Amino acid sequence: MNGWLWALVVVVGLLLALGLHDLLQRKHAILRTFPVIGHLRFVLERIGPELRQYIVTSNDAEKPFSRDQRRWIYSSAKNMDNHFGFGTSSDLETTPGYLIIRQSAFPLSNPAADSPDWDPDHLLPMAKVLGGPRGRAKAFRMPSVVNISSMSYGALSSAAILALNRGSAMAGCLHGTGEGGISPYHQEGAELTWQIGTGYFGCRDERGRFSIDRFSEVLAANSQVRAIEIKISQGAKPGLGGLLPAAKITPEIARMRSIPLGVDCASPASHTAFGDEDSLLDFVELLGSTSGLPVGIKSAVGDESFFVRLADLMTDRQRGVDWITIDGGEGGTGAGPLTFVDHVAMPFKIGFSHVYRVFAERELTDDVVFLGSGRLGLPHFAILAFALGCDGVNVGREAMLAIGCIQAQRCHTGHCPTGVASNHWWRMRGLDPASKSVRLAAYVVELRKELLQVSRACGVVHPALVSMDRIEILDDHLGSRSGAEVFGYEPGWGVPGVTDREALVAHLGQMA
């Protein structure tokens, strides 16, 4: 056998060995799904900064998450160095709307890693008690200000749901079920927010309408449910209802949802259990009195009169939602028509500030826990959300990135290359829930850590205490305006009331 043939045999043997290693390893979903050729992704990623100096895009130009933002999430999830050197690559002088956080001249020192005030497993509890003002029997203070957004089994793979659930349990945060109901993959240790959408999956009768008996049965079998979320709309397709494409519906999903195979599962645009704000509050009280759990709503902001009428009905404090999650029009892990994705519903900053103002003007903000979602899983966006009045943030796409998503934007096709949003067995096998759950937990812990660091740089012990006077918004003429001026906030808006602030500091065991 000549030398060339021997070389060919050696090369083929090495490639086969590499392919076998890729198939058996559990660290990288891409390599398990695409053995050998998947290494090209890591090669290109490694030389990407050099290539981008001449071609493709800059570090902060890609959407919805820039390369720098994805790098921060990936590094945080892998417990790697997530610092950036040589100054900012952002244009601070000509970027309108650029966010600046104004640090204090007298910042607070960060607790040492071995300090009793520094508990990375249960860091940063929520400022308010969820369900407390309404007197819910099972009211509680969320142990984490960062929680996992509602994403259904079906929209995400069973492996992804397993990773998110186990990671949520490790990080001590709540895991939202999505409107698809509580699957076996949601039952791996994390406490749950059970989302109920217009399809009422998991609590529907044979006609597809809400069933209080079925609702009670599910709760009796799932003690890990800590809160109920009624989904009004979402940022991905506001006003359309949910949609699970036929390509992503497996026999198991069809059985769980009581839907046929081979047909798109389209949830109605509107609820049948209520038809206006008054009947919505009746529905909220029905769920609250039956379960004893806090009950809230999730909505993207379009018709603001909905929130005006809702707040007006709550002023007598006889009925009310325990929390409101505002989803930005730029958010959403699902897919929708281009017009709805780009032009329907307000972006988070505008939508949330309008809703918060409605409740602040009626002195109801201390009665409601406010949550935000829509690209808030990065520290500076989350700090702005807290300054606007959020008591916590939910992360969706950032959580997907933490468990392996590469922003391929093929979530709705069933061809997600990493198995995060695909139910195809081969693509899904690349995602190892055991290792990815650790990454999800590491990302959540790191986000909470940086929120604490920024808060203390602003002179307060908790992100909910960061006020709008710490926010500055730049324009493209070397000028700026305060956050309060931009969003029309009055002094005292955006932070918890005195009682909640005192209770929070006592709960943290720290002095303000």
matplotlib code that plots the C-alpha trace (Angstrom):
import matplotlib.pyplot as plt

x = [0.0, 1.5, 1.9, -1.0, -3.4, -2.1, -2.6, -6.2, -6.9, -5.5, -7.5, -10.7, -10.0, -9.5, -12.7, -14.6, -13.1, -14.0, -17.5, -18.0, -16.7, -19.1, -22.1, -21.3, -20.3, -23.0, -21.4, -22.3, -25.7, -24.4, -21.7, -24.2, -26.5, -24.0, -20.8, -17.5, -19.0, -20.3, -16.7, -16.8, -19.1, -16.6, -13.8, -15.7, -16.8, -13.2, -12.0, -15.2, -13.8, -11.0, -13.3, -15.8, -13.2, -13.5, -16.8, -20.2, -21.3, -20.0, -20.2, -23.3, -25.2, -27.1, -30.7, -32.6, -29.4, -26.1, -22.9, -21.7, -24.9, -24.9, -21.3, -22.2, -25.0, -22.9, -20.0, -22.2, -23.9, -20.5, -19.1, -16.4, -14.9, -17.7, -15.8, -15.1, -11.8, -10.5, -13.6, -17.1, -17.7, -21.0, -21.4, -22.4, -22.5, -24.8, -27.1, -30.5, -32.2, -28.9, -29.3, -26.9, -27.1, -26.0, -23.9, -23.8, -20.9, -21.3, -21.9, -22.3, -19.7, -20.6, -20.8, -17.9, -18.5, -18.3, -20.5, -23.9, -25.4, -24.1, -26.1, -25.8, -28.4, -31.2, -30.0, -32.3, -35.8, -38.7, -39.4, -43.2, -45.2, -47.1, -50.8, -50.3, -52.4, -55.3, -55.0, -54.4, -54.1, -50.9, -49.3, -45.5, -42.4, -40.8, -37.2, -35.8, -36.3, -35.3, -37.6, -38.1, -40.8, -43.7, -42.7, -44.8, -43.7, -44.2, -42.9, -39.7, -38.5, -39.0, -35.2, -35.2, -38.1, -36.3, -33.1, -35.1, -37.0, -34.0, -31.9, -34.8, -34.8, -31.0, -31.2, -34.3, -36.5, -40.0, -40.5, -43.5, -45.3, -46.5, -50.1, -49.5, -50.1, -48.1, -46.1, -44.0, -41.0, -42.1, -42.1, -38.3, -38.1, -38.8, -41.8, -44.1, -46.2, -49.1, -50.1, -53.6, -54.2, -57.3, -57.0, -57.3, -54.9, -54.8, -58.0, -60.5, -63.7, -64.5, -65.7, -62.4, -63.9, -62.5, -63.4, -63.1, -63.3, -60.4, -58.5, -58.8, -57.8, -54.6, -53.7, -54.3, -51.9, -49.2, -48.3, -45.3, -47.6, -47.2, -49.0, -51.5, -51.0, -53.8, -52.4, -54.2, -51.6, -47.9, -45.3, -44.6, -48.1, -50.4, -54.0, -53.6, -53.6, -51.1, -50.0, -48.2, -47.4, -48.4, -44.8, -44.0, -46.9, -45.9, -48.4, -47.5, -48.3, -51.5, -52.6, -51.7, -53.6, -56.4, -55.8, -55.4, -52.1, -51.2, -53.1, -51.9, -52.9, -54.3, -55.5, -58.4, -57.5, -59.9, -60.9, -64.3, -64.3, -64.6, -65.3, -64.5, -62.5, -65.3, -65.8, -62.0, -61.8, -64.6, -62.5, -59.4, -61.3, -62.7, -59.3, -57.9, -60.6, -60.5, -56.8, -55.6, -52.8, -51.9, -53.4, -52.1, -52.3, -49.8, -50.3, -48.6, -49.8, -52.1, -55.4, -54.5, -58.1, -58.1, -55.7, -57.6, -60.9, -59.1, -57.4, -60.7, -62.5, -59.7, -59.9, -62.4, -60.0, -62.7, -61.3, -58.0, -55.2, -52.2, -49.7, -49.3, -46.7, -46.1, -44.6, -42.9, -43.9, -40.3, -40.4, -41.8, -40.2, -42.9, -43.3, -45.9, -46.7, -44.1, -46.6, -47.5, -43.8, -42.7, -45.7, -48.3, -48.1, -45.8, -42.2, -41.6, -40.3, -43.2, -45.9, -44.8, -44.4, -47.9, -49.5, -47.5, -48.6, -52.3, -51.9, -49.7, -52.2, -54.8, -52.3, -52.6, -48.9, -48.3, -51.3, -49.8, -46.6, -45.3, -43.2, -41.6, -40.6, -39.2, -35.4, -34.9, -32.4, -29.4, -28.4, -28.8, -32.2, -33.3, -32.2, -34.2, -37.2, -36.8, -36.4, -39.7, -41.5, -40.9, -40.6, -39.1, -38.2, -38.9, -36.4, -37.3, -35.0, -32.0, -32.8, -32.9, -29.5, -28.1, -29.1, -27.6, -29.8, -27.6, -30.3, -30.8, -34.4, -35.9, -38.0, -41.3, -40.0, -39.2, -35.6, -33.9, -30.3, -29.6, -32.8, -34.0, -37.1, -37.4, -39.2, -37.3, -35.6, -32.2, -32.0, -33.3, -30.8, -28.0, -29.3, -28.3, -30.6, -28.1, -25.4, -27.7, -29.6, -26.4, -25.8, -29.3, -28.7, -25.3, -26.8, -29.6, -27.2, -24.8, -27.7, -28.8, -25.2, -24.8, -28.1, -27.0, -23.6, -25.3, -27.9, -25.2, -23.2, -26.4, -26.3, -29.2, -29.4, -31.9, -32.7, -36.3, -35.0, -33.2, -35.3, -35.7, -33.3, -30.5, -31.5, -30.3, -31.4, -29.0, -30.0, -28.0, -27.0, -24.7, -27.6, -29.6, -32.8, -33.6, -35.5, -38.3, -38.7, -38.6, -41.3, -43.3, -42.7, -43.4, -41.1, -41.6, -42.9, -41.1, -40.1, -42.0, -43.9, -42.4, -43.8, -42.5, -39.1, -38.8, -39.9, -37.5, -34.5, -35.5, -35.8, -32.4, -31.0, -29.1, -29.2, -30.3]
y = [0.0, 3.3, 6.4, 8.2, 5.4, 5.0, 8.8, 8.5, 5.6, 7.5, 10.6, 8.6, 6.8, 10.1, 11.5, 8.4, 8.6, 12.3, 11.6, 8.9, 11.2, 13.9, 11.5, 10.3, 13.6, 15.6, 19.0, 20.5, 20.0, 21.1, 18.4, 15.6, 16.6, 17.4, 15.4, 16.5, 19.3, 21.0, 21.9, 24.4, 26.5, 26.8, 27.5, 30.3, 31.6, 31.7, 33.7, 35.7, 38.9, 39.1, 38.4, 41.0, 43.7, 43.4, 41.6, 40.6, 42.7, 44.4, 43.1, 45.2, 45.2, 41.9, 41.5, 40.6, 39.9, 41.3, 39.2, 40.9, 40.2, 36.6, 36.3, 37.7, 35.1, 32.2, 33.1, 33.6, 30.2, 28.5, 30.2, 31.7, 35.3, 37.5, 40.8, 43.0, 44.8, 48.0, 50.1, 50.1, 49.4, 51.2, 54.7, 56.7, 60.1, 59.5, 56.6, 58.0, 56.3, 55.0, 54.0, 55.4, 54.3, 57.0, 55.5, 57.0, 59.0, 56.8, 53.3, 50.3, 47.7, 44.3, 41.5, 39.1, 35.7, 34.0, 36.6, 35.5, 38.3, 36.6, 33.5, 32.8, 30.0, 32.2, 35.7, 38.7, 37.9, 39.9, 43.2, 42.6, 39.6, 38.1, 37.9, 39.6, 42.7, 40.5, 38.1, 35.0, 31.9, 30.9, 34.3, 34.3, 36.3, 35.0, 33.9, 35.3, 38.6, 36.7, 33.9, 31.8, 33.1, 30.8, 28.7, 25.7, 22.1, 21.9, 25.3, 24.0, 20.5, 18.1, 18.2, 22.0, 22.0, 19.5, 21.7, 24.8, 23.1, 21.5, 24.7, 26.7, 24.4, 24.8, 28.6, 28.9, 30.6, 30.0, 28.3, 29.3, 26.5, 28.3, 27.9, 24.3, 23.1, 21.2, 18.4, 15.7, 17.7, 20.6, 18.3, 18.0, 20.0, 23.7, 25.6, 26.6, 29.5, 27.8, 29.8, 29.5, 30.7, 30.9, 27.2, 26.3, 23.3, 21.2, 22.6, 22.4, 20.4, 18.3, 21.4, 23.2, 25.6, 26.3, 23.7, 24.6, 21.0, 20.1, 23.1, 21.8, 18.3, 19.5, 21.6, 18.7, 16.6, 19.4, 20.9, 22.7, 25.2, 28.5, 31.0, 31.2, 33.4, 34.3, 35.0, 37.8, 38.3, 37.9, 40.1, 37.6, 37.8, 40.1, 39.8, 36.5, 34.0, 31.1, 28.9, 25.6, 24.6, 21.1, 20.3, 20.5, 18.5, 15.0, 12.3, 13.0, 16.7, 15.9, 13.7, 16.3, 19.1, 16.9, 18.1, 16.2, 15.4, 17.0, 20.2, 23.6, 24.1, 27.6, 29.0, 31.5, 35.2, 35.8, 34.0, 32.4, 32.4, 36.2, 39.0, 42.3, 43.7, 43.1, 39.4, 39.0, 40.1, 37.6, 34.9, 36.0, 35.8, 32.4, 31.0, 32.7, 31.5, 28.0, 27.6, 30.1, 31.0, 34.4, 35.1, 37.5, 38.4, 38.6, 41.0, 43.0, 46.6, 47.8, 49.2, 51.1, 51.6, 48.0, 48.8, 52.0, 50.1, 47.3, 49.8, 51.7, 48.4, 47.7, 51.0, 49.7, 46.8, 44.2, 42.4, 42.6, 40.9, 40.0, 40.8, 42.0, 40.8, 43.3, 41.7, 44.0, 44.0, 43.2, 40.1, 36.6, 33.2, 32.3, 33.2, 35.3, 37.2, 39.9, 42.8, 41.5, 40.8, 44.3, 46.6, 45.3, 46.1, 48.6, 47.9, 47.1, 50.5, 52.5, 49.9, 49.2, 52.9, 53.6, 50.8, 51.7, 55.3, 54.2, 52.3, 54.9, 57.7, 55.6, 54.7, 51.0, 50.2, 48.8, 46.4, 44.8, 43.0, 44.2, 41.8, 42.6, 40.5, 41.2, 41.2, 42.0, 39.2, 41.5, 43.5, 47.1, 46.4, 44.7, 47.7, 50.0, 47.7, 47.9, 51.6, 51.8, 49.9, 46.2, 44.0, 41.2, 40.1, 37.0, 35.7, 33.6, 33.9, 34.6, 31.3, 29.6, 31.0, 29.8, 26.2, 26.2, 28.4, 30.0, 32.5, 30.6, 32.0, 28.8, 28.2, 27.8, 25.3, 22.3, 22.5, 24.2, 23.1, 22.8, 20.9, 23.8, 24.4, 21.2, 18.0, 16.0, 13.1, 13.5, 17.3, 17.0, 14.3, 16.9, 18.8, 17.2, 18.3, 17.4, 19.8, 22.5, 22.8, 23.7, 26.4, 27.8, 28.0, 29.7, 32.3, 33.2, 33.4, 35.6, 37.9, 38.3, 39.0, 41.8, 43.3, 43.4, 44.9, 47.7, 48.3, 48.8, 51.0, 53.2, 53.2, 50.8, 47.2, 45.9, 46.5, 47.3, 50.3, 51.8, 54.9, 56.8, 59.6, 57.0, 56.7, 59.0, 58.6, 60.0, 61.6, 62.0, 65.6, 65.1, 65.8, 63.7, 63.7, 62.1, 58.8, 60.5, 63.2, 60.7, 58.4, 61.1, 59.7, 61.7, 61.5, 58.2, 56.3, 53.1, 52.0, 50.0, 51.8, 52.5, 49.3, 47.1, 48.8, 48.3, 44.7, 44.0, 45.4, 43.4, 40.3, 40.8, 41.4, 44.5, 48.2, 50.6]
z = [0.0, -1.1, 1.1, -0.3, 0.4, 4.0, 4.5, 3.2, 5.6, 8.5, 7.6, 7.2, 10.5, 12.3, 10.9, 11.9, 15.4, 15.6, 14.4, 17.0, 19.7, 18.6, 18.7, 22.2, 23.9, 25.7, 25.9, 22.5, 20.9, 17.5, 17.4, 18.6, 15.8, 13.1, 13.9, 12.3, 10.2, 13.3, 14.2, 11.4, 13.5, 16.3, 13.9, 12.3, 15.7, 16.9, 13.9, 13.7, 15.3, 12.7, 9.8, 10.9, 10.7, 6.9, 6.2, 7.7, 10.7, 13.7, 17.3, 18.1, 14.8, 14.8, 15.9, 18.0, 20.1, 19.0, 18.9, 22.1, 23.9, 22.9, 23.9, 27.4, 27.7, 26.5, 28.7, 31.7, 31.1, 30.9, 33.9, 31.7, 31.7, 30.5, 30.7, 27.7, 27.2, 25.5, 26.1, 24.6, 20.9, 21.1, 19.7, 22.8, 20.9, 18.0, 19.1, 19.9, 22.9, 24.3, 27.9, 30.6, 34.2, 36.6, 39.4, 42.9, 44.3, 47.3, 46.0, 48.3, 48.5, 47.0, 49.5, 49.5, 47.9, 51.4, 53.1, 54.5, 52.4, 49.2, 48.4, 44.7, 44.9, 46.1, 45.3, 45.1, 46.2, 44.9, 46.7, 47.0, 48.3, 45.4, 46.4, 49.7, 49.2, 47.9, 50.9, 48.8, 51.0, 49.3, 48.8, 48.8, 48.0, 44.9, 45.8, 42.6, 40.6, 37.5, 36.3, 33.2, 30.8, 29.8, 26.8, 25.9, 25.4, 21.7, 20.9, 22.7, 22.7, 25.6, 26.1, 26.3, 28.8, 30.9, 30.9, 31.7, 34.5, 36.1, 35.7, 37.3, 40.3, 40.7, 40.4, 42.7, 40.1, 38.8, 35.4, 33.3, 31.6, 28.5, 27.3, 26.3, 29.8, 32.4, 30.7, 32.4, 31.4, 33.6, 36.7, 37.3, 40.5, 39.7, 41.0, 38.3, 37.0, 35.2, 32.2, 30.9, 27.4, 25.2, 24.3, 28.0, 27.4, 30.5, 31.9, 29.1, 28.6, 25.6, 23.7, 24.3, 27.0, 30.4, 33.1, 36.7, 37.7, 35.4, 36.7, 40.2, 39.2, 37.6, 40.7, 43.0, 41.0, 40.7, 44.0, 42.5, 40.9, 42.8, 40.6, 37.8, 34.7, 32.3, 28.9, 27.2, 24.4, 23.7, 22.0, 19.1, 17.7, 19.7, 18.8, 17.0, 19.8, 20.0, 17.1, 17.2, 13.6, 12.5, 11.8, 15.5, 16.8, 17.9, 19.0, 22.7, 22.3, 20.4, 23.4, 25.9, 24.2, 22.9, 19.3, 16.0, 14.3, 11.1, 11.7, 13.0, 16.6, 16.6, 19.9, 19.6, 19.6, 22.6, 25.7, 26.0, 29.8, 29.9, 27.4, 29.2, 32.1, 34.6, 33.7, 33.6, 37.3, 38.1, 36.4, 38.3, 41.6, 40.7, 40.1, 43.2, 45.5, 44.1, 44.3, 46.9, 44.5, 43.3, 39.8, 37.2, 33.6, 30.8, 27.9, 25.2, 25.2, 22.4, 23.5, 26.6, 27.5, 28.6, 31.4, 32.3, 32.8, 34.6, 37.1, 37.5, 38.5, 41.0, 42.9, 45.4, 46.2, 46.2, 43.1, 41.4, 39.6, 41.8, 39.1, 35.6, 33.1, 30.3, 27.2, 24.7, 21.0, 20.3, 22.5, 22.1, 21.4, 19.0, 15.3, 13.6, 10.4, 9.6, 10.2, 13.6, 14.5, 13.4, 13.8, 16.2, 20.0, 21.7, 22.6, 26.2, 27.4, 26.0, 26.8, 30.3, 31.2, 30.0, 32.0, 35.1, 34.8, 34.8, 38.0, 39.7, 39.0, 40.9, 43.7, 42.9, 42.2, 45.7, 45.3, 42.1, 41.3, 37.9, 35.8, 32.4, 29.5, 26.0, 25.8, 29.5, 30.2, 29.9, 33.0, 31.6, 30.0, 33.3, 35.4, 33.2, 33.6, 37.4, 37.4, 35.3, 38.1, 37.4, 40.5, 38.4, 34.9, 32.9, 30.4, 27.4, 24.4, 26.7, 28.5, 25.1, 24.3, 27.6, 26.8, 23.3, 20.9, 18.3, 17.0, 13.8, 13.8, 12.6, 15.7, 13.8, 11.2, 13.3, 12.0, 14.9, 14.5, 18.2, 19.3, 21.5, 19.4, 17.4, 18.3, 15.6, 17.5, 15.8, 16.3, 19.8, 20.9, 20.6, 23.6, 26.8, 29.6, 32.3, 31.1, 29.7, 33.0, 34.7, 32.1, 32.5, 36.3, 35.8, 33.5, 35.9, 38.9, 36.9, 35.8, 39.4, 40.4, 37.9, 38.8, 42.4, 41.4, 39.3, 42.1, 44.7, 42.3, 42.3, 46.1, 46.8, 48.0, 45.4, 41.8, 42.6, 44.6, 41.5, 40.7, 37.4, 38.5, 37.9, 34.2, 31.5, 27.8, 25.2, 21.9, 18.6, 19.2, 22.2, 24.5, 27.0, 29.0, 32.4, 32.4, 34.4, 31.7, 28.8, 30.3, 32.1, 35.6, 38.8, 41.9, 43.7, 40.8, 39.8, 43.3, 45.9, 48.7, 52.1, 53.6, 50.9, 51.0, 54.8, 54.5, 51.7, 53.6, 56.7, 54.5, 53.1, 56.5, 55.4, 56.2, 53.4]

ax = plt.figure().add_subplot(projection="3d")
ax.plot(x, y, z, "-o")
ax.set_aspect("equal")
plt.show()
